[in-house]
Amino acid sequence: MVALQVHFLLVPTLMSIMGAAQYLMQDAALLSYLDQRFLSLEKRLEKCSQDVLEYVEEFREFSRLVLSRLAGLSSAKAELRGEVENLLRRMEQAQRDIDYFGSAADSNACVEVHEDLLEQQLLQEAEEKNRLKLMLNASCDHMLAGIRSLKVVKKTGGKHGSWMKDPGKKHAKIYLLSGSVNNVILEFANIMTFMEDNQTPKARRVPLPLPWEGTGHVIYQGFLFYHRHGSLNEIIKFNIQRRNIADQMLLPGAGRIPAYQLSPQTKIDLALDEQGLWALHAEPETGGNIVITKINAVAMAVEHSWDTPCSSKDAEAAFMACNTLHVVYNSPSGGSSRIQCVYDVLGALNAHINPGVHFPKRQGGHSTVHYNPKEKQLFAWGDGSQIIYKLHTEQK
């Protein structure tokens, strides 16, 4: 009986001891596994460190090699530059020697050639002058001597604008173009209608498909010639009766700066005289001096250009009369207008200053001064007033 009791007590104890031993064996296996994994990671990290050190060493070696090659290239470049400069010096010396021996051997022949070239150049200049005289039909034998009087015809109130007659037509119509940017012409039957107080209802309105810029437009033989707004140097030829654009052209060199410093709204100023249509403008290449261009009004093509010594500085307007440019100057604050530079394109007169030609009896500036060759008068727009100046001329 006692033995049986002991047996029952030993069995649970043995069972618990065996279970604890089993757990210890499992923990030992887990620890062994973890230790092996850590050893494997350490070996891989060590290999990675070695690889990085090898890459760093290879990069340093490559950098030393590249720097060495670059130093060699710089040295070769310096040597090549020295050789090229030496070769250029030798070529220049050889060229000077060739020029010297050539001039010493052929001096007489060169003198003859130069004389022939000079004679040919003089002949060409004489032919060009004769061609220009024929082109301009050099029948103008009068020159401006002064301004007799003025007549204020109307005052519309606008600061900028132009008004005119068509010298190429027999009718007495008056045309009004108000503003420096607009697209409507007002046409009046005659000057009496234009002078009436309530003038607008009696005017014929002529809309333009493209607006104008500045105040330098002219009407000639039924066509309006004007600088198109928004363009650099495009000139439009508009048929007033048919109300369509008849032709157009580009004026080389024009439109970059104002034609006159005191009238910056006008980049291209078109003008009329006894010889037809002209364009006046200034260019940076001429130092701001005024350039004259003769335009064929039928073909809308440039016939000839002249660079003048007349400055656009302190100029407010200009006009052509009998092949001659007359530039009107004033002060920036507005004073007495005066014609101070005159230039004859045919060379009959040199450009000169004539401070005696003043505009009479008024102070202020002009937006436009245009010559009417048919009536020998100036149609001007000054401070909102439409003015006619009568001219005094003399024989050239």
C-alpha atoms as a printed R data frame, in Angstrom:
    type eleno elety resid chain resno       x       y        z
1   ATOM     1    CA   MET     A     1   0.000   0.000    0.000
2   ATOM     2    CA   VAL     A     2   2.831   2.418    0.865
3   ATOM     3    CA   ALA     A     3   4.678   1.505   -2.303
4   ATOM     4    CA   LEU     A     4   1.616   2.347   -4.333
5   ATOM     5    CA   GLN     A     5   1.344   5.770   -2.714
6   ATOM     6    CA   VAL     A     6   4.993   6.546   -3.428
7   ATOM     7    CA   HIS     A     7   4.496   5.550   -7.013
8   ATOM     8    CA   PHE     A     8   1.632   8.011   -7.404
9   ATOM     9    CA   LEU     A     9   3.745  10.839   -5.954
10  ATOM    10    CA   LEU     A    10   6.811  10.208   -8.136
11  ATOM    11    CA   VAL     A    11   5.000  10.115  -11.431
12  ATOM    12    CA   PRO     A    12   3.896  13.813  -11.476
13  ATOM    13    CA   THR     A    13   7.265  14.956  -10.239
14  ATOM    14    CA   LEU     A    14   9.077  13.129  -13.012
15  ATOM    15    CA   MET     A    15   6.660  14.444  -15.529
16  ATOM    16    CA   SER     A    16   7.277  18.036  -14.476
17  ATOM    17    CA   ILE     A    17  11.056  17.541  -14.552
18  ATOM    18    CA   MET     A    18  10.909  16.110  -18.051
19  ATOM    19    CA   GLY     A    19   8.734  19.032  -19.246
20  ATOM    20    CA   ALA     A    20  11.198  21.578  -17.831
21  ATOM    21    CA   ALA     A    21  14.088  19.817  -19.541
22  ATOM    22    CA   GLN     A    22  12.223  19.889  -22.837
23  ATOM    23    CA   TYR     A    23  11.660  23.652  -22.537
24  ATOM    24    CA   LEU     A    24  15.375  24.183  -21.783
25  ATOM    25    CA   MET     A    25  16.336  22.261  -24.882
26  ATOM    26    CA   GLN     A    26  13.996  24.383  -27.031
27  ATOM    27    CA   ASP     A    27  15.405  27.651  -25.607
28  ATOM    28    CA   ALA     A    28  18.942  26.471  -26.244
29  ATOM    29    CA   ALA     A    29  18.056  25.670  -29.858
30  ATOM    30    CA   LEU     A    30  16.507  29.135  -30.319
31  ATOM    31    CA   LEU     A    31  19.541  30.852  -28.854
32  ATOM    32    CA   SER     A    32  21.817  28.835  -31.119
33  ATOM    33    CA   TYR     A    33  19.766  29.846  -34.148
34  ATOM    34    CA   LEU     A    34  19.841  33.513  -33.206
35  ATOM    35    CA   ASP     A    35  23.589  33.376  -32.632
36  ATOM    36    CA   GLN     A    36  24.142  31.891  -36.079
37  ATOM    37    CA   ARG     A    37  21.971  34.585  -37.695
38  ATOM    38    CA   PHE     A    38  23.909  37.345  -35.949
39  ATOM    39    CA   LEU     A    39  27.193  35.795  -37.055
40  ATOM    40    CA   SER     A    40  25.906  35.692  -40.632
41  ATOM    41    CA   LEU     A    41  24.867  39.380  -40.496
42  ATOM    42    CA   GLU     A    42  28.215  40.385  -39.030
43  ATOM    43    CA   LYS     A    43  30.044  38.596  -41.836
44  ATOM    44    CA   ARG     A    44  27.889  40.303  -44.462
45  ATOM    45    CA   LEU     A    45  28.405  43.711  -42.861
46  ATOM    46    CA   GLU     A    46  32.131  43.119  -42.748
47  ATOM    47    CA   LYS     A    47  32.136  42.188  -46.455
48  ATOM    48    CA   CYS     A    48  30.076  45.301  -47.268
49  ATOM    49    CA   SER     A    49  32.594  47.468  -45.395
50  ATOM    50    CA   GLN     A    50  35.454  45.900  -47.318
51  ATOM    51    CA   ASP     A    51  33.639  46.480  -50.636
52  ATOM    52    CA   VAL     A    52  33.068  50.146  -49.751
53  ATOM    53    CA   LEU     A    53  36.721  50.583  -48.892
54  ATOM    54    CA   GLU     A    54  37.693  49.017  -52.225
55  ATOM    55    CA   TYR     A    55  35.273  51.310  -54.122
56  ATOM    56    CA   VAL     A    56  36.648  54.362  -52.335
57  ATOM    57    CA   GLU     A    57  40.198  53.383  -53.225
58  ATOM    58    CA   GLU     A    58  39.234  52.766  -56.872
59  ATOM    59    CA   PHE     A    59  37.509  56.172  -57.048
60  ATOM    60    CA   ARG     A    60  40.566  57.910  -55.612
61  ATOM    61    CA   GLU     A    61  42.763  56.202  -58.172
62  ATOM    62    CA   PHE     A    62  40.385  57.204  -60.976
63  ATOM    63    CA   SER     A    63  40.333  60.810  -59.734
64  ATOM    64    CA   ARG     A    64  44.148  60.934  -59.730
65  ATOM    65    CA   LEU     A    65  44.165  59.558  -63.280
66  ATOM    66    CA   VAL     A    66  41.593  62.138  -64.519
67  ATOM    67    CA   LEU     A    67  43.448  65.035  -62.905
68  ATOM    68    CA   SER     A    68  46.663  63.857  -64.476
69  ATOM    69    CA   ARG     A    69  45.024  63.678  -67.922
70  ATOM    70    CA   LEU     A    70  43.511  67.166  -67.516
71  ATOM    71    CA   ALA     A    71  46.876  68.606  -66.549
72  ATOM    72    CA   GLY     A    72  48.319  67.080  -69.680
73  ATOM    73    CA   LEU     A    73  45.560  68.565  -71.831
74  ATOM    74    CA   SER     A    74  46.110  72.045  -70.360
75  ATOM    75    CA   SER     A    75  49.800  71.819  -71.144
76  ATOM    76    CA   ALA     A    76  49.087  70.665  -74.713
77  ATOM    77    CA   LYS     A    77  46.539  73.475  -75.149
78  ATOM    78    CA   ALA     A    78  49.060  76.081  -74.045
79  ATOM    79    CA   GLU     A    79  51.650  74.668  -76.455
80  ATOM    80    CA   LEU     A    80  49.128  74.627  -79.330
81  ATOM    81    CA   ARG     A    81  48.068  78.218  -78.612
82  ATOM    82    CA   GLY     A    82  51.701  79.331  -78.657
83  ATOM    83    CA   GLU     A    83  52.263  77.600  -82.002
84  ATOM    84    CA   VAL     A    84  49.124  79.189  -83.520
85  ATOM    85    CA   GLU     A    85  50.098  82.666  -82.325
86  ATOM    86    CA   ASN     A    86  53.570  82.211  -83.722
87  ATOM    87    CA   LEU     A    87  52.120  81.102  -87.064
88  ATOM    88    CA   LEU     A    88  49.806  84.132  -87.169
89  ATOM    89    CA   ARG     A    89  52.730  86.486  -86.500
90  ATOM    90    CA   ARG     A    90  54.701  84.899  -89.334
91  ATOM    91    CA   MET     A    91  51.720  85.178  -91.708
92  ATOM    92    CA   GLU     A    92  51.224  88.879  -90.845
93  ATOM    93    CA   GLN     A    93  54.919  89.547  -91.436
94  ATOM    94    CA   ALA     A    94  54.759  87.724  -94.774
95  ATOM    95    CA   GLN     A    95  51.657  89.722  -95.779
96  ATOM    96    CA   ARG     A    96  53.408  93.006  -94.954
97  ATOM    97    CA   ASP     A    97  56.408  91.963  -97.019
98  ATOM    98    CA   ILE     A    98  54.178  91.013  -99.968
99  ATOM    99    CA   ASP     A    99  52.308  94.339  -99.759
100 ATOM   100    CA   TYR     A   100  55.577  96.270  -99.621
101 ATOM   101    CA   PHE     A   101  57.138  94.525 -102.614
102 ATOM   102    CA   GLY     A   102  53.865  94.726 -104.560
103 ATOM   103    CA   SER     A   103  53.484  98.457 -103.942
104 ATOM   104    CA   ALA     A   104  57.131  99.106 -104.795
105 ATOM   105    CA   ALA     A   105  56.865  97.184 -108.063
106 ATOM   106    CA   ASP     A   106  53.486  98.456 -109.268
107 ATOM   107    CA   SER     A   107  53.284 101.994 -107.860
108 ATOM   108    CA   ASN     A   108  52.845 103.589 -111.259
109 ATOM   109    CA   ALA     A   109  50.156 101.112 -112.274
110 ATOM   110    CA   CYS     A   110  48.329 101.718 -108.982
111 ATOM   111    CA   VAL     A   111  48.311 105.457 -109.551
112 ATOM   112    CA   GLU     A   112  46.801 104.944 -112.985
113 ATOM   113    CA   VAL     A   113  44.178 102.567 -111.602
114 ATOM   114    CA   HIS     A   114  43.280 104.998 -108.807
115 ATOM   115    CA   GLU     A   115  42.905 107.821 -111.301
116 ATOM   116    CA   ASP     A   116  40.650 105.655 -113.443
117 ATOM   117    CA   LEU     A   117  38.537 104.737 -110.404
118 ATOM   118    CA   LEU     A   118  38.251 108.379 -109.365
119 ATOM   119    CA   GLU     A   119  37.235 109.431 -112.867
120 ATOM   120    CA   GLN     A   120  34.670 106.622 -112.995
121 ATOM   121    CA   GLN     A   121  33.293 107.594 -109.585
122 ATOM   122    CA   LEU     A   122  32.941 111.245 -110.615
123 ATOM   123    CA   LEU     A   123  31.189 110.156 -113.806
124 ATOM   124    CA   GLN     A   124  28.780 107.964 -111.841
125 ATOM   125    CA   GLU     A   125  28.022 110.795 -109.411
126 ATOM   126    CA   ALA     A   126  27.312 113.171 -112.317
127 ATOM   127    CA   GLU     A   127  25.026 110.586 -113.938
128 ATOM   128    CA   GLU     A   128  23.218 110.013 -110.632
129 ATOM   129    CA   LYS     A   129  22.732 113.746 -110.173
130 ATOM   130    CA   ASN     A   130  21.338 114.082 -113.702
131 ATOM   131    CA   ARG     A   131  19.052 111.111 -113.084
132 ATOM   132    CA   LEU     A   132  17.740 112.705 -109.902
133 ATOM   133    CA   LYS     A   133  17.152 116.006 -111.679
134 ATOM   134    CA   LEU     A   134  15.171 114.236 -114.373
135 ATOM   135    CA   MET     A   135  13.280 112.190 -111.811
136 ATOM   136    CA   LEU     A   136  12.419 115.295 -109.786
137 ATOM   137    CA   ASN     A   137  11.693 117.342 -112.909
138 ATOM   138    CA   ALA     A   138  13.945 120.098 -111.606
139 ATOM   139    CA   SER     A   139  11.578 122.912 -112.531
140 ATOM   140    CA   CYS     A   140  11.461 124.347 -109.000
141 ATOM   141    CA   ASP     A   141  13.205 127.677 -109.202
142 ATOM   142    CA   HIS     A   142  11.936 129.285 -105.997
143 ATOM   143    CA   MET     A   143  12.967 129.058 -102.351
144 ATOM   144    CA   LEU     A   144  11.345 129.999  -99.078
145 ATOM   145    CA   ALA     A   145  12.294 133.500  -97.909
146 ATOM   146    CA   GLY     A   146   9.831 133.974  -95.081
147 ATOM   147    CA   ILE     A   147   6.303 133.509  -93.731
148 ATOM   148    CA   ARG     A   148   3.993 136.441  -94.504
149 ATOM   149    CA   SER     A   149   1.002 135.855  -92.255
150 ATOM   150    CA   LEU     A   150  -1.202 133.328  -90.567
151 ATOM   151    CA   LYS     A   151  -4.905 132.675  -90.417
152 ATOM   152    CA   VAL     A   152  -6.548 130.586  -87.701
153 ATOM   153    CA   VAL     A   153  -9.286 128.824  -89.654
154 ATOM   154    CA   LYS     A   154 -10.799 126.680  -86.907
155 ATOM   155    CA   LYS     A   155 -10.173 125.344  -83.418
156 ATOM   156    CA   THR     A   156 -11.337 121.787  -82.811
157 ATOM   157    CA   GLY     A   157  -9.668 121.437  -79.424
158 ATOM   158    CA   GLY     A   158  -7.677 118.255  -80.064
159 ATOM   159    CA   LYS     A   159  -3.950 118.511  -79.349
160 ATOM   160    CA   HIS     A   160  -2.869 116.237  -82.214
161 ATOM   161    CA   GLY     A   161  -4.207 116.017  -85.735
162 ATOM   162    CA   SER     A   162  -3.858 117.171  -89.320
163 ATOM   163    CA   TRP     A   163  -6.025 118.849  -91.945
164 ATOM   164    CA   MET     A   164  -5.423 119.380  -95.645
165 ATOM   165    CA   LYS     A   165  -6.572 119.759  -99.208
166 ATOM   166    CA   ASP     A   166  -5.745 117.365 -102.024
167 ATOM   167    CA   PRO     A   167  -3.265 119.279 -104.264
168 ATOM   168    CA   GLY     A   168  -3.687 116.679 -106.977
169 ATOM   169    CA   LYS     A   169  -7.431 117.325 -107.395
170 ATOM   170    CA   LYS     A   170  -9.358 120.348 -108.668
171 ATOM   171    CA   HIS     A   171 -12.030 120.206 -105.980
172 ATOM   172    CA   ALA     A   172 -11.964 122.395 -102.845
173 ATOM   173    CA   LYS     A   173 -12.691 119.649 -100.321
174 ATOM   174    CA   ILE     A   174 -11.181 119.837  -96.851
175 ATOM   175    CA   TYR     A   175 -10.127 116.721  -94.960
176 ATOM   176    CA   LEU     A   176  -9.811 116.523  -91.171
177 ATOM   177    CA   LEU     A   177  -7.943 113.691  -89.401
178 ATOM   178    CA   SER     A   178  -8.220 114.179  -85.644
179 ATOM   179    CA   GLY     A   179  -5.948 112.471  -83.115
180 ATOM   180    CA   SER     A   180  -2.675 110.574  -83.339
181 ATOM   181    CA   VAL     A   181  -4.511 107.215  -83.499
182 ATOM   182    CA   ASN     A   182  -7.863 107.032  -85.294
183 ATOM   183    CA   ASN     A   183  -9.627 105.399  -88.222
184 ATOM   184    CA   VAL     A   184 -12.187 107.979  -89.431
185 ATOM   185    CA   ILE     A   185 -11.630 110.804  -91.951
186 ATOM   186    CA   LEU     A   186 -14.019 113.767  -92.039
187 ATOM   187    CA   GLU     A   187 -14.537 115.210  -95.527
188 ATOM   188    CA   PHE     A   188 -16.042 118.721  -95.988
189 ATOM   189    CA   ALA     A   189 -17.315 120.174  -99.255
190 ATOM   190    CA   ASN     A   190 -15.219 123.347  -98.889
191 ATOM   191    CA   ILE     A   191 -13.468 125.505  -96.329
192 ATOM   192    CA   MET     A   192 -16.614 127.519  -95.555
193 ATOM   193    CA   THR     A   193 -18.439 124.351  -94.526
194 ATOM   194    CA   PHE     A   194 -15.444 123.347  -92.462
195 ATOM   195    CA   MET     A   195 -15.431 126.696  -90.624
196 ATOM   196    CA   GLU     A   196 -19.069 126.470  -89.515
197 ATOM   197    CA   ASP     A   197 -19.621 125.915  -85.805
198 ATOM   198    CA   ASN     A   198 -21.826 122.868  -86.147
199 ATOM   199    CA   GLN     A   199 -19.606 121.169  -88.682
200 ATOM   200    CA   THR     A   200 -19.788 117.449  -87.896
201 ATOM   201    CA   PRO     A   201 -23.289 116.702  -89.327
202 ATOM   202    CA   LYS     A   202 -22.233 118.232  -92.656
203 ATOM   203    CA   ALA     A   203 -19.084 116.138  -92.904
204 ATOM   204    CA   ARG     A   204 -18.828 112.894  -94.826
205 ATOM   205    CA   ARG     A   205 -17.365 110.213  -92.599
206 ATOM   206    CA   VAL     A   206 -14.898 107.868  -94.281
207 ATOM   207    CA   PRO     A   207 -13.909 104.876  -92.073
208 ATOM   208    CA   LEU     A   208 -10.569 103.170  -92.596
209 ATOM   209    CA   PRO     A   209 -10.109  99.382  -92.378
210 ATOM   210    CA   LEU     A   210  -6.792  99.965  -90.548
211 ATOM   211    CA   PRO     A   211  -6.135 102.891  -88.156
212 ATOM   212    CA   TRP     A   212  -3.379 105.482  -88.607
213 ATOM   213    CA   GLU     A   213  -0.545 106.387  -86.260
214 ATOM   214    CA   GLY     A   214   0.907 109.864  -85.716
215 ATOM   215    CA   THR     A   215  -0.067 112.942  -87.711
216 ATOM   216    CA   GLY     A   216   2.174 112.552  -90.742
217 ATOM   217    CA   HIS     A   217  -0.443 111.548  -93.325
218 ATOM   218    CA   VAL     A   218  -1.195 113.243  -96.671
219 ATOM   219    CA   ILE     A   219  -3.937 113.101  -99.291
220 ATOM   220    CA   TYR     A   220  -2.793 113.109 -102.905
221 ATOM   221    CA   GLN     A   221  -4.709 112.398 -106.133
222 ATOM   222    CA   GLY     A   222  -7.656 110.882 -104.277
223 ATOM   223    CA   PHE     A   223  -5.584 108.614 -102.030
224 ATOM   224    CA   LEU     A   224  -4.760 108.851  -98.336
225 ATOM   225    CA   PHE     A   225  -1.189 107.845  -97.524
226 ATOM   226    CA   TYR     A   226  -0.560 107.066  -93.855
227 ATOM   227    CA   HIS     A   227   1.551 105.109  -91.374
228 ATOM   228    CA   ARG     A   228  -0.456 102.104  -90.157
229 ATOM   229    CA   HIS     A   229  -0.935 101.961  -86.381
230 ATOM   230    CA   GLY     A   230   0.789  99.006  -84.728
231 ATOM   231    CA   SER     A   231   3.313  98.516  -87.532
232 ATOM   232    CA   LEU     A   232   6.960  99.532  -87.526
233 ATOM   233    CA   ASN     A   233   7.150 101.149  -90.966
234 ATOM   234    CA   GLU     A   234   4.163 100.118  -93.094
235 ATOM   235    CA   ILE     A   235   2.666 102.840  -95.291
236 ATOM   236    CA   ILE     A   236  -0.924 102.368  -96.512
237 ATOM   237    CA   LYS     A   237  -2.366 103.805  -99.743
238 ATOM   238    CA   PHE     A   238  -6.140 104.143  -99.252
239 ATOM   239    CA   ASN     A   239  -8.626 105.013 -102.005
240 ATOM   240    CA   ILE     A   240 -10.967 107.548 -100.403
241 ATOM   241    CA   GLN     A   241 -13.728 107.272 -103.025
242 ATOM   242    CA   ARG     A   242 -13.824 103.473 -103.192
243 ATOM   243    CA   ARG     A   243 -13.016 103.067  -99.479
244 ATOM   244    CA   ASN     A   244 -10.482 100.290  -99.899
245 ATOM   245    CA   ILE     A   245  -6.734  99.764  -99.564
246 ATOM   246    CA   ALA     A   246  -5.138 100.235 -102.964
247 ATOM   247    CA   ASP     A   247  -1.541  99.356 -102.032
248 ATOM   248    CA   GLN     A   248   0.992  99.292  -99.224
249 ATOM   249    CA   MET     A   249   4.761  99.304  -98.727
250 ATOM   250    CA   LEU     A   250   7.489  99.120  -96.069
251 ATOM   251    CA   LEU     A   251   9.831 102.075  -95.565
252 ATOM   252    CA   PRO     A   252  13.303 100.646  -94.741
253 ATOM   253    CA   GLY     A   253  14.988 102.024  -91.619
254 ATOM   254    CA   ALA     A   254  11.971 104.030  -90.445
255 ATOM   255    CA   GLY     A   255   9.714 103.731  -87.421
256 ATOM   256    CA   ARG     A   256  12.219 102.970  -84.669
257 ATOM   257    CA   ILE     A   257  12.452 106.488  -83.216
258 ATOM   258    CA   PRO     A   258  10.243 109.591  -83.582
259 ATOM   259    CA   ALA     A   259  10.780 111.751  -86.633
260 ATOM   260    CA   TYR     A   260  10.825 114.820  -84.360
261 ATOM   261    CA   GLN     A   261  11.748 114.898  -80.679
262 ATOM   262    CA   LEU     A   262   8.945 117.324  -79.765
263 ATOM   263    CA   SER     A   263   6.311 115.274  -81.639
264 ATOM   264    CA   PRO     A   264   6.999 111.728  -80.404
265 ATOM   265    CA   GLN     A   265   3.623 110.459  -81.647
266 ATOM   266    CA   THR     A   266   4.856 110.700  -85.278
267 ATOM   267    CA   LYS     A   267   7.419 108.120  -86.396
268 ATOM   268    CA   ILE     A   268   6.970 108.638  -90.158
269 ATOM   269    CA   ASP     A   269   5.984 112.035  -91.568
270 ATOM   270    CA   LEU     A   270   4.730 111.946  -95.154
271 ATOM   271    CA   ALA     A   271   5.033 115.133  -97.190
272 ATOM   272    CA   LEU     A   272   4.030 116.574 -100.563
273 ATOM   273    CA   ASP     A   273   5.615 119.185 -102.802
274 ATOM   274    CA   GLU     A   274   5.812 120.009 -106.500
275 ATOM   275    CA   GLN     A   275   7.577 116.680 -107.135
276 ATOM   276    CA   GLY     A   276   5.093 114.397 -105.391
277 ATOM   277    CA   LEU     A   277   5.307 112.161 -102.333
278 ATOM   278    CA   TRP     A   278   8.115 112.120  -99.749
279 ATOM   279    CA   ALA     A   279   8.726 110.444  -96.377
280 ATOM   280    CA   LEU     A   280  10.619 112.058  -93.496
281 ATOM   281    CA   HIS     A   281  11.922 110.058  -90.554
282 ATOM   282    CA   ALA     A   282  14.904 109.735  -88.201
283 ATOM   283    CA   GLU     A   283  17.225 106.779  -87.706
284 ATOM   284    CA   PRO     A   284  19.545 105.794  -84.825
285 ATOM   285    CA   GLU     A   285  22.338 105.125  -87.360
286 ATOM   286    CA   THR     A   286  22.312 108.785  -88.439
287 ATOM   287    CA   GLY     A   287  22.565 110.020  -84.861
288 ATOM   288    CA   GLY     A   288  18.903 111.004  -84.897
289 ATOM   289    CA   ASN     A   289  19.269 113.182  -87.987
290 ATOM   290    CA   ILE     A   290  16.359 113.357  -90.407
291 ATOM   291    CA   VAL     A   291  16.332 111.102  -93.487
292 ATOM   292    CA   ILE     A   292  14.484 112.089  -96.686
293 ATOM   293    CA   THR     A   293  13.029 109.384  -98.943
294 ATOM   294    CA   LYS     A   294  11.388 110.024 -102.328
295 ATOM   295    CA   ILE     A   295   8.483 107.636 -102.913
296 ATOM   296    CA   ASN     A   296   6.824 106.763 -106.211
297 ATOM   297    CA   ALA     A   297   3.164 107.255 -105.253
298 ATOM   298    CA   VAL     A   298   1.900 105.089 -108.130
299 ATOM   299    CA   ALA     A   299   4.210 102.096 -107.681
300 ATOM   300    CA   MET     A   300   4.568 102.546 -103.890
301 ATOM   301    CA   ALA     A   301   8.330 102.093 -104.121
302 ATOM   302    CA   VAL     A   302  11.387 103.958 -102.843
303 ATOM   303    CA   GLU     A   303  13.135 105.990 -105.551
304 ATOM   304    CA   HIS     A   304  16.007 107.517 -103.555
305 ATOM   305    CA   SER     A   305  17.047 108.458 -100.000
306 ATOM   306    CA   TRP     A   306  19.188 111.241  -98.542
307 ATOM   307    CA   ASP     A   307  20.808 111.462  -95.102
308 ATOM   308    CA   THR     A   308  20.590 115.082  -93.960
309 ATOM   309    CA   PRO     A   309  22.542 116.986  -91.290
310 ATOM   310    CA   CYS     A   310  19.262 118.314  -89.867
311 ATOM   311    CA   SER     A   311  18.802 117.041  -86.316
312 ATOM   312    CA   SER     A   312  15.503 115.752  -84.958
313 ATOM   313    CA   LYS     A   313  16.401 117.120  -81.508
314 ATOM   314    CA   ASP     A   314  14.094 120.011  -80.516
315 ATOM   315    CA   ALA     A   315  12.307 119.595  -83.872
316 ATOM   316    CA   GLU     A   316   8.496 119.590  -83.859
317 ATOM   317    CA   ALA     A   317   7.679 119.277  -87.580
318 ATOM   318    CA   ALA     A   318   9.090 119.558  -91.095
319 ATOM   319    CA   PHE     A   319   7.870 119.952  -94.656
320 ATOM   320    CA   MET     A   320   9.140 119.616  -98.222
321 ATOM   321    CA   ALA     A   321   8.854 122.502 -100.695
322 ATOM   322    CA   CYS     A   322  10.486 122.499 -104.128
323 ATOM   323    CA   ASN     A   323  12.826 119.537 -103.394
324 ATOM   324    CA   THR     A   324  13.934 121.190 -100.167
325 ATOM   325    CA   LEU     A   325  13.498 120.047  -96.572
326 ATOM   326    CA   HIS     A   326  12.530 122.717  -94.020
327 ATOM   327    CA   VAL     A   327  12.765 121.638  -90.365
328 ATOM   328    CA   VAL     A   328  10.719 123.504  -87.742
329 ATOM   329    CA   TYR     A   329  12.278 123.787  -84.276
330 ATOM   330    CA   ASN     A   330  10.895 124.959  -80.943
331 ATOM   331    CA   SER     A   331  11.613 124.755  -77.222
332 ATOM   332    CA   PRO     A   332  10.300 121.794  -75.189
333 ATOM   333    CA   SER     A   333   8.093 124.133  -73.153
334 ATOM   334    CA   GLY     A   334   6.570 125.671  -76.298
335 ATOM   335    CA   GLY     A   335   7.753 128.980  -77.670
336 ATOM   336    CA   SER     A   336   8.218 130.634  -81.034
337 ATOM   337    CA   SER     A   337   8.496 128.108  -83.857
338 ATOM   338    CA   ARG     A   338  11.273 128.731  -86.370
339 ATOM   339    CA   ILE     A   339  12.731 127.087  -89.477
340 ATOM   340    CA   GLN     A   340  16.344 126.487  -88.558
341 ATOM   341    CA   CYS     A   341  17.643 123.839  -90.974
342 ATOM   342    CA   VAL     A   342  17.140 123.748  -94.754
343 ATOM   343    CA   TYR     A   343  18.398 120.994  -97.063
344 ATOM   344    CA   ASP     A   344  18.077 120.901 -100.874
345 ATOM   345    CA   VAL     A   345  18.291 117.313 -102.144
346 ATOM   346    CA   LEU     A   346  19.699 118.459 -105.504
347 ATOM   347    CA   GLY     A   347  22.559 120.297 -103.829
348 ATOM   348    CA   ALA     A   348  21.642 123.738 -105.146
349 ATOM   349    CA   LEU     A   349  21.702 124.859 -101.519
350 ATOM   350    CA   ASN     A   350  23.788 123.400  -98.760
351 ATOM   351    CA   ALA     A   351  22.132 122.614  -95.471
352 ATOM   352    CA   HIS     A   352  22.177 125.840  -93.529
353 ATOM   353    CA   ILE     A   353  20.718 127.553  -90.501
354 ATOM   354    CA   ASN     A   354  18.446 130.527  -91.087
355 ATOM   355    CA   PRO     A   355  17.210 131.770  -87.724
356 ATOM   356    CA   GLY     A   356  15.356 134.621  -89.433
357 ATOM   357    CA   VAL     A   357  12.444 132.448  -90.659
358 ATOM   358    CA   HIS     A   358  10.038 132.564  -87.697
359 ATOM   359    CA   PHE     A   359   6.369 131.684  -87.569
360 ATOM   360    CA   PRO     A   360   4.557 134.948  -86.884
361 ATOM   361    CA   LYS     A   361   2.357 136.185  -84.028
362 ATOM   362    CA   ARG     A   362   1.844 133.074  -81.977
363 ATOM   363    CA   GLN     A   363   3.453 131.095  -79.181
364 ATOM   364    CA   GLY     A   364   3.097 127.343  -78.875
365 ATOM   365    CA   GLY     A   365   3.906 124.168  -80.742
366 ATOM   366    CA   HIS     A   366   2.783 122.439  -83.935
367 ATOM   367    CA   SER     A   367   1.562 118.889  -84.239
368 ATOM   368    CA   THR     A   368   1.707 119.074  -88.043
369 ATOM   369    CA   VAL     A   369   3.066 121.453  -90.697
370 ATOM   370    CA   HIS     A   370   2.372 120.372  -94.280
371 ATOM   371    CA   TYR     A   371   3.024 122.216  -97.545
372 ATOM   372    CA   ASN     A   372   0.334 122.517 -100.221
373 ATOM   373    CA   PRO     A   373   2.211 122.899 -103.531
374 ATOM   374    CA   LYS     A   374  -0.911 123.967 -105.411
375 ATOM   375    CA   GLU     A   375  -1.693 126.940 -103.166
376 ATOM   376    CA   LYS     A   376   1.889 127.589 -101.951
377 ATOM   377    CA   GLN     A   377   0.682 127.604  -98.343
378 ATOM   378    CA   LEU     A   378   1.320 125.688  -95.138
379 ATOM   379    CA   PHE     A   379  -1.553 123.810  -93.519
380 ATOM   380    CA   ALA     A   380  -0.659 123.471  -89.833
381 ATOM   381    CA   TRP     A   381  -2.218 122.075  -86.646
382 ATOM   382    CA   GLY     A   382  -1.103 123.989  -83.572
383 ATOM   383    CA   ASP     A   383  -2.419 123.399  -80.054
384 ATOM   384    CA   GLY     A   384  -5.840 122.356  -81.365
385 ATOM   385    CA   SER     A   385  -6.098 125.121  -83.986
386 ATOM   386    CA   GLN     A   386  -6.156 124.656  -87.746
387 ATOM   387    CA   ILE     A   387  -3.891 127.313  -89.250
388 ATOM   388    CA   ILE     A   388  -2.900 128.481  -92.740
389 ATOM   389    CA   TYR     A   389   0.500 130.169  -93.209
390 ATOM   390    CA   LYS     A   390   1.107 132.186  -96.377
391 ATOM   391    CA   LEU     A   391   4.669 131.962  -97.666
392 ATOM   392    CA   HIS     A   392   7.064 134.490  -99.154
393 ATOM   393    CA   THR     A   393   9.336 132.954 -101.814
394 ATOM   394    CA   GLU     A   394  12.254 134.156 -103.913
395 ATOM   395    CA   GLN     A   395  14.101 132.878 -106.981
396 ATOM   396    CA   LYS     A   396  16.906 130.437 -106.260
